[in-house]
Amino acid sequence: MERNMMVNGRVLNFATTYDGDSQYNVQVRSGEKVISMFKVSADQESDVFESALARFKADVEVGNVKL
C-alpha cells in the first residue's frame, strides 16, 4: 500500500508491506530518494499509515531524520 502524506510542508510517499505478526515494513520516499525505512506494528491495516506517520514525525523531531 502507498499513500502520500504531508510532513513539515513536504509531500512524502509512505509505502508499506505486511511482514507478518502485525508488523509492517515502511519506506518513506521523497521522489525517488528513500529517506527512511522502519517497521511499525498495527492491529488493523487501516492503522498502518497513522502509526507510520507518527513514528516518522518523531524521528524528524529528535533529529534522526533530516528533511
C-alpha positions in Angstrom: 0.0 0.0 0.0 1.1 3.5 -0.6 0.0 6.9 0.5 1.3 10.5 0.1 1.3 12.5 3.3 2.4 16.0 4.3 5.3 16.3 6.8 6.7 19.7 7.7 5.4 21.2 4.4 6.7 18.4 2.2 4.7 15.7 0.5 6.3 12.3 1.1 5.4 8.9 -0.1 4.9 6.2 2.5 4.9 2.6 1.1 4.1 -0.3 3.4 4.3 -4.1 3.1 3.0 -6.6 5.6 5.8 -8.5 7.3 3.6 -10.9 9.5 2.6 -10.8 13.1 1.0 -7.3 12.8 4.4 -5.9 11.6 4.6 -3.6 8.6 7.8 -2.5 6.8 7.6 1.2 5.9 9.6 3.0 3.3 9.4 6.8 3.2 10.5 8.5 -0.1 10.8 12.0 -1.5 10.5 11.4 -5.2 12.8 8.5 -5.9 15.1 9.1 -2.9 14.5 6.8 0.1 14.6 9.0 3.3 13.8 6.3 5.9 12.9 2.7 6.4 11.5 1.2 9.6 8.9 -1.2 11.0 5.7 -0.4 12.8 3.0 -2.6 14.4 -0.7 -2.1 13.8 -3.6 -4.2 14.8 -5.6 -3.3 11.6 -4.4 -2.4 8.2 -6.3 0.9 8.5 -4.0 2.0 11.4 -0.7 1.5 9.5 -0.3 4.9 8.0 -1.3 6.7 11.2 1.4 4.7 13.1 4.0 5.2 10.3 3.3 9.0 10.2 3.6 9.3 14.0 6.9 7.3 14.0 8.4 9.3 11.1 7.4 12.7 12.7 9.0 11.6 16.0 12.2 10.6 14.1 12.3 14.1 12.4 11.6 15.9 15.7 14.5 14.2 17.6 16.9 14.6 14.6 17.2 11.0 13.5 15.9 12.0 10.0 16.6 15.3 8.2 14.3 16.7 5.6 
